[in-house]
């Protein structure tokens, strides 16, 4: 994908990854540190690099954490998107992002690769963590579960995150009967949706067709935390 798109797009990347792109002939890159923002040229789109709780590595023991890991906030005139990179759950982290950037139109939150919990909890979130993050972020209008349903990357079955999300959200509903903001859990178009009066959590791995943003193309590379925009 990087070679195919090359310099035809701008690549917004975390610190330390520029050399990887340059070696492949791609120089149209902008490195970002945590909490750094940049305006995409000739648009009203702003890309913000925000912290995540993860790590970066290589195939050698000498290059651990030499590059930054992150999540992104993409802001346009009428919409804000939170794209969450690989991260463990931290209430302080997500509340800080929500306090600075909410309200969000859409949040893409990882829900897979979370077992065994003792090993993975500092690197990846499970469905329950994703629900907590949804609330910490200020209840985006729609939150979509990502990072699941394709590969077996940890001990849980690759389809388990959806089932766990349904179960955990039901528990949240039952525990919050007296809170009118939490309404119901419903099925729609074969996608599990956890719904409230102001926000929705979707556990399918397709994006709602009705949602549109100003940017014409969002592309995530194999890094999981790199975005390019036409």
C-alpha positions as CSV (number, residue, x, y, z in Angstrom):
1,X,0.0,0.0,0.0
2,X,2.8,2.4,0.8
3,X,4.6,1.8,-2.5
4,X,1.3,2.0,-4.4
5,X,0.2,5.3,-3.0
6,X,3.7,6.7,-2.6
7,X,3.9,10.5,-2.6
8,X,0.4,10.9,-4.0
9,X,-0.9,11.3,-0.4
10,X,0.4,12.9,2.8
11,X,1.3,10.3,5.4
12,X,0.8,11.4,9.0
13,X,3.0,9.2,11.1
14,X,4.3,9.0,14.7
15,X,7.8,10.1,15.6
16,X,10.6,7.8,14.4
17,X,8.9,6.3,11.3
18,X,10.1,8.7,8.7
19,X,13.2,6.8,7.8
20,X,11.1,3.6,7.1
21,X,9.1,5.6,4.5
22,X,12.1,7.4,3.0
23,X,13.9,4.0,2.4
24,X,10.9,3.1,0.3
25,X,11.0,6.3,-1.7
26,X,8.2,8.0,0.2
27,X,9.1,11.5,1.4
28,X,5.6,13.2,1.7
29,X,5.4,12.4,5.4
30,X,4.7,14.5,8.5
31,X,5.9,13.1,11.8
32,X,3.8,14.0,14.9
33,X,4.5,13.8,18.6
34,X,1.8,13.2,21.2
35,X,-0.6,16.1,21.5
36,X,0.8,17.7,18.3
37,X,-1.7,18.9,15.7
38,X,-1.3,19.8,12.0
39,X,-3.7,21.2,9.5
40,X,-4.0,19.2,6.2
41,X,-3.2,21.5,3.4
42,X,-6.0,23.4,1.6
43,X,-8.7,21.9,3.8
44,X,-10.4,22.4,7.2
45,X,-9.1,19.1,8.4
46,X,-6.8,18.9,11.4
47,X,-4.9,15.8,12.4
48,X,-4.0,15.4,16.1
49,X,-1.6,12.8,17.4
50,X,-2.7,11.6,20.9
51,X,-1.2,9.2,23.4
52,X,-1.8,5.5,23.6
53,X,-0.5,2.9,26.0
54,X,1.5,0.4,23.9
55,X,5.0,-0.1,22.7
56,X,6.9,-0.5,19.4
57,X,9.3,-3.2,18.5
58,X,11.4,-4.8,15.8
59,X,12.8,-8.1,14.9
60,X,16.0,-7.3,16.8
61,X,16.3,-6.8,20.6
62,X,18.1,-3.5,20.0
63,X,15.3,-1.4,18.5
64,X,12.5,-1.6,21.1
65,X,10.5,1.6,21.5
66,X,12.6,3.5,19.0
67,X,9.4,4.7,17.3
68,X,6.3,6.3,18.8
69,X,2.9,4.7,19.1
70,X,-0.3,6.7,19.2
71,X,-4.0,7.2,18.4
72,X,-5.4,10.0,16.2
73,X,-8.1,12.6,16.3
74,X,-9.3,13.9,12.9
75,X,-11.2,17.2,13.1
76,X,-13.3,18.8,10.3
77,X,-15.7,21.7,10.4
78,X,-18.7,19.5,11.4
79,X,-17.2,16.2,12.6
80,X,-14.6,14.7,14.8
81,X,-13.2,11.2,14.6
82,X,-11.2,9.4,17.2
83,X,-9.2,6.5,15.7
84,X,-7.7,4.5,18.5
85,X,-4.4,2.7,17.8
86,X,-3.3,-0.4,19.8
87,X,-3.5,0.5,23.5
88,X,-4.2,-0.8,26.9
89,X,-7.0,0.8,28.9
90,X,-6.3,3.8,31.0
91,X,-9.2,6.0,32.3
92,X,-6.9,8.9,32.7
93,X,-5.7,8.7,29.1
94,X,-9.2,8.5,27.5
95,X,-10.7,11.1,29.8
96,X,-7.8,13.5,28.9
97,X,-8.5,12.9,25.2
98,X,-12.3,13.3,25.7
99,X,-11.8,16.5,27.8
100,X,-9.7,18.1,25.0
101,X,-11.6,17.0,21.9
102,X,-15.1,15.8,22.7
103,X,-17.8,15.6,21.4
104,X,-16.9,13.0,18.7
105,X,-19.0,12.0,15.8
106,X,-17.3,8.6,15.5
107,X,-14.8,6.6,17.6
108,X,-13.0,3.5,16.3
109,X,-12.1,1.5,19.4
110,X,-10.2,-1.8,19.5
111,X,-12.0,-4.7,21.2
112,X,-9.9,-7.7,20.2
113,X,-6.6,-9.5,21.2
114,X,-7.2,-9.2,24.9
115,X,-6.5,-12.7,26.3
116,X,-4.8,-13.7,28.5
117,X,-5.8,-10.6,30.4
118,X,-2.8,-10.6,32.7
119,X,-0.4,-10.4,29.7
120,X,-2.4,-8.3,27.3
121,X,-4.2,-5.7,29.5
122,X,-1.3,-3.2,29.2
123,X,-1.2,-3.5,25.4
124,X,-4.7,-4.2,24.1
125,X,-8.3,-3.5,25.2
126,X,-11.1,-6.0,25.4
127,X,-14.8,-5.2,24.9
128,X,-15.4,-4.2,28.5
129,X,-12.4,-1.8,28.3
130,X,-13.7,-0.4,25.0
131,X,-17.1,0.4,26.7
132,X,-15.3,2.2,29.5
133,X,-13.3,4.1,26.9
134,X,-16.5,5.0,25.1
135,X,-17.8,6.7,28.2
136,X,-14.4,8.2,29.1
137,X,-14.4,9.8,25.6
138,X,-17.6,11.6,26.3
139,X,-19.9,9.1,24.6
140,X,-19.3,9.5,20.9
141,X,-22.3,9.5,18.6
142,X,-21.2,6.2,17.2
143,X,-18.4,3.9,18.5
144,X,-17.2,1.1,16.3
145,X,-15.3,-2.0,17.5
146,X,-12.2,-2.6,15.5
147,X,-9.1,-4.8,15.7
148,X,-11.1,-8.1,15.8
149,X,-12.7,-10.7,13.6
150,X,-10.0,-11.4,11.1
151,X,-6.9,-13.1,12.6
152,X,-6.2,-15.2,15.7
153,X,-3.8,-13.0,17.5
154,X,-4.3,-14.0,21.1
155,X,-6.0,-16.7,23.2
156,X,-9.6,-15.7,22.6
157,X,-11.4,-16.9,19.4
158,X,-11.3,-14.2,16.7
159,X,-15.1,-13.8,16.8
160,X,-15.3,-13.7,20.6
161,X,-15.0,-9.9,21.0
162,X,-18.5,-9.4,19.5
163,X,-20.1,-11.9,21.8
164,X,-18.3,-10.5,24.8
165,X,-19.3,-7.0,23.9
166,X,-23.0,-8.0,23.7
167,X,-22.8,-9.7,27.1
168,X,-20.9,-6.9,28.8
169,X,-23.1,-4.2,27.4
170,X,-26.2,-6.2,28.6
171,X,-24.6,-6.2,32.1
172,X,-24.1,-2.4,31.9
173,X,-27.8,-2.0,30.9
174,X,-29.0,-4.2,33.8
175,X,-26.8,-2.3,36.2
176,X,-28.1,1.1,35.0
177,X,-31.8,0.5,34.9
178,X,-32.3,3.8,36.7
179,X,-30.3,5.8,34.2
180,X,-32.5,6.9,31.4
181,X,-29.5,7.6,29.2
182,X,-29.0,3.9,28.7
183,X,-31.9,2.5,26.7
184,X,-31.5,-0.9,25.1
185,X,-29.4,-3.4,23.2
186,X,-30.7,-4.1,19.8
187,X,-29.9,-6.0,16.6
188,X,-29.7,-4.1,13.3
189,X,-28.5,-5.4,10.0
190,X,-26.8,-8.4,11.7
191,X,-24.6,-6.0,13.6
192,X,-24.7,-5.9,17.4
193,X,-25.5,-2.3,18.5
194,X,-25.4,-1.1,22.1
195,X,-27.5,2.0,22.1
196,X,-28.1,5.0,24.4
197,X,-30.1,8.2,23.9
198,X,-27.0,10.0,22.6
199,X,-24.5,7.4,21.4
200,X,-24.1,4.0,19.9
201,X,-21.5,1.2,20.1
202,X,-21.4,-1.0,17.0
203,X,-19.5,-4.3,17.1
204,X,-19.5,-5.1,13.4
205,X,-16.4,-4.5,11.3
206,X,-18.0,-2.4,8.6
207,X,-18.5,1.3,8.8
208,X,-22.0,2.9,8.6
209,X,-22.6,4.0,5.1
210,X,-24.5,7.0,6.1
211,X,-21.5,8.5,7.9
212,X,-19.4,10.8,5.7
213,X,-16.5,13.0,6.4
214,X,-14.7,15.8,4.5
215,X,-11.6,13.8,3.8
216,X,-11.8,11.6,0.7
217,X,-9.7,8.8,2.0
218,X,-8.5,7.4,5.3
219,X,-5.9,4.7,5.0
220,X,-4.4,2.7,7.9
221,X,-1.2,0.9,7.2
222,X,0.1,-2.3,8.7
223,X,1.5,-0.2,11.5
224,X,-2.0,0.4,12.8
225,X,-1.3,4.0,13.7
226,X,-0.4,5.7,10.4
227,X,-2.9,7.7,8.4
228,X,-2.8,9.1,4.9
229,X,-5.2,11.5,3.4
230,X,-5.7,12.7,-0.2
